Amino acid sequence: MQQILILSVVIGLLVCPFIAFRYSASKYKKENASRLKAYLYFLSITSAPILIYTLICLSMVGVEELSGKAIIEESFARSFIIIAGFGLLLLLNLSVIFIFYLIKSKRDKKI
């Protein structure tokens, strides 16, 4: 189960930014959202996989501490640091790119 979780989070980290970019950029261009609101849409959709992964990992560690049984492997715990770091770096880079896109893009004119 842990390998499937890691794979799904990595796929989510790679797919969610495309969805978030299209959604937030279209909201901004159609004048349905300001720059800040579009950025917050982008940030929330892009950070969802890493937040969910963090919550699942911490809850598994908590259950392990309460029950005393080994639920997670040591390799899974080590991969948490790598995946969380990768997700945060990806989020930082994509946020900067999206901010520059918002600054450079023009809105559609309403008639």
N, C-alpha and C positions, 0 to 999 in steps of 0.2 A: 504494500500500500504506500509505503514511504517513497518508493521510486516513482510511482504514478503521480504522487503529490508534487514531487520536485519537477517532473516533466511538465505537468499541467501548469505549474507556476511559471516556468521558463517560457512556455508557449504563450501564456497570458501576458507576460512581460513584453513579448515581442509583438503580439497582436493588438493589445489594448491601446497603445499609442496611436496606431493608424485610425482606429475607430474614434478615439478621442479627438484627434486632429481634425478629421472630417466633420465631426459633429460640432465642435467648438468653433471652427472656422466658418462653417455655414451659419451658425447662430450669429456670429459677429457680422458677417457680410450682409445678412438679411436684416440687420439692425434690430434683431430680437434681444441682443445682449450687448452690454458695454464691453470694453477690453478686459476690465477686471473680472466681470462675470464670466466671460468666455475663458479667461485663464483659469478661473476656479473650476469651471466645468472640466477643462482639460486636466487640471491637476487631480481632481477627484477620480476621474475615470482611469487615469494612468497609474495612480497610486493604489488603486483597489487590489490588484493581485498581491502586491508586497504586503499590504496591511492584513489581508486575509491569511496569507502564509504565516505572517508573524503571530497572529492570534491563534492559529491552529498549532503552531510549534510551541508556543507558551502554554497553551491549554494541555497539550500532550505532556509537557514537562511537569505541569501541576498535577495531573492525574497520576503520573509516575511517582511523584513525591508523596502523594496521599495514599496510594495503594501499596507502594513499596515494591511493585513489580516492574521489570524493565519493559517499557513499551516502545521506546525509540532506541535506535542503534546509535552508536557513537559517530559513525560516518554521517548519519542524518543530522546530528547536532553540529558537526563540522561544516556540513554543506549549508546550514542555515546562515552562517557568517558570510560565506561566499555569495550565496544567492541574494541575501539582503543587501550586501555591499554593491553587487552588480545592479540590483534594482534601484538603489538610491543614486548611483552614478548615472544610470540611464535616465532616471527621473530628472536629475539636475541638468543633464545635457539637453534633453528634450524640452524642458521648461525654457531654457535660454533660446533654443531654436524657435519655439512657439511665440515667445515674447517678441523676437525680431520679426517674425512673420506678421504679428499683429501690428507692429509699428509700421511696417512697409506696405501692408495691404490697404486697399481702398474699399470702402463700403459701396454697395449697390445703391443707386439713387432711386428713391420712391417717387412715383409720378402722382 
